[in-house]
Each structure stands twice: as C-alpha cells, then as structure tokens.
Amino acid sequence: MDARTYFVYIMARARNGTLYIGVTNSLGERAYQHRNGLIKGFTERYDVKLLVYYESFEEVRDAIAREKRLKKWKRRWKIELIESFNPEWRDLYEDLNK
C-alpha cells in the first residue's frame, strides 16, 4: 500500500459564515474545485470558497472518523477550532502552493 496523506478540511463562506467540512487525499485540488464551483452541491450553492482549516492524517479511516466527529460538533466549537489554527480566517489555499 502506498503512503498517502489524508486531510480533514473546513471551507467557509466568510469569517463566521457558512461552514463545510470534508475529507480528501488531495487538499490543493479539492480546495481548487470548491473555489471554482466545480463540485456541485452545498459549497457551490452557498458560495463556500475559503479554505480556513485542515488537519492531516496517515490513515484514511482516522481522517473519516475525525470528519464525522467534527460534523457533530456545535458551531461554536468549530469556530473556536478554526480560530485556534487560523485566527485571521485567512484563505489557506494560497499557502498550499508555496
């Protein structure tokens, strides 16, 4: 089995705006797809384009389990998590290709 990195990520419409939580093995590509409306559904409908948080995992099952836990969290907890990682709510997509 090849070594991969899996990511749990949070996209936002704006600071304290609509949030979307997902999991992927290609964070840059997935963030690009959300930013450009290439994924039909929630993020396209609600204009959720900013990558504001992510975590990496070596095992896909760990990433999926974390995604499921985060989706059950209260909104306030999600915002606190984002602000502990990214206090300015910067679009982290810009940092991925540096």
N, C-alpha and C positions, 0 to 999 in steps of 0.2 A: 504494500500500500504506500502511495506517495505521501510525503509530508505536505500538508496544506495548512493554511491559516484560515480560520472562520471568524466572522465578525458579527456581533450584535450591534446594531446602529440605531440611532434616533434621528429622524428628519423632523424639521419644524417649518411652519409657515413663516413665523417671525418669533421674536422673543416672547415667551409666554403664550404663543399661539398654538394652533392645532399641531399635534404630535403624531408621528408614525414610528412604530418600532418594527424592525425587520432583521433578518439574518441572511448572510451571503458569504461566499468564499472569494468574492472579488469586489471589495469595497469601493474602489475608484470607479469601476464600471457601473456598479449598481447606483451609486450616487449620481453619476452622469445621466443614467436612464431616468431617475426621478427628476433631476433638474430640468431635463428636456422633454418631459411629458411622454416618454417612450413606454412607460409602464401604465397600462390602463387600470383605472380603479381609484382607490382612495386618494393617493398622493396627487394624481392628476386632477381629480375632481375638486380637491381642497387646496390646490396650488402649494403643496408642501415640497419645498425645494432645498432647504438649508440642512446640510449635514452638521449637527450640533454635538453629537456624542457617538463614541464607539468603544467597544472592547474587543480584544482578540482572544481566540481560543485555539488550541491544537486539535481538539476533538469536536466533531460536528454535533454529537449528542449533548456536549456541555453547552455549546452555543445555543442550541434549540431549547434546552432546559432553561437557560438564562433568559432567552427571549420570552418564553411562556411566563416566567416569574415576573419579569418587568411589565408585561401586558396586564397583569393582575394588580399591580401597584396603584395606589392612589395618585392622582395627578400631581399633587403637591410633592410627593416623594420623587416622582420623575423629574420635576423641575429642579429640586434640590440636587439630584444626581447630575443633571446637565450642568448646573451652576458650579458644582464642585470640580468638574472636569473642564468646563468652558465658561467661566464667569461672564464673559462678554457676549456669549452666544454668537461667536464668530462662525462663519461658514468654513468648516474644517476641510471641505473639498479642496480648497485652494492649497492646503498644506500637503495633500496626498501626492502631488506630482513634483515636489521639490527635491 
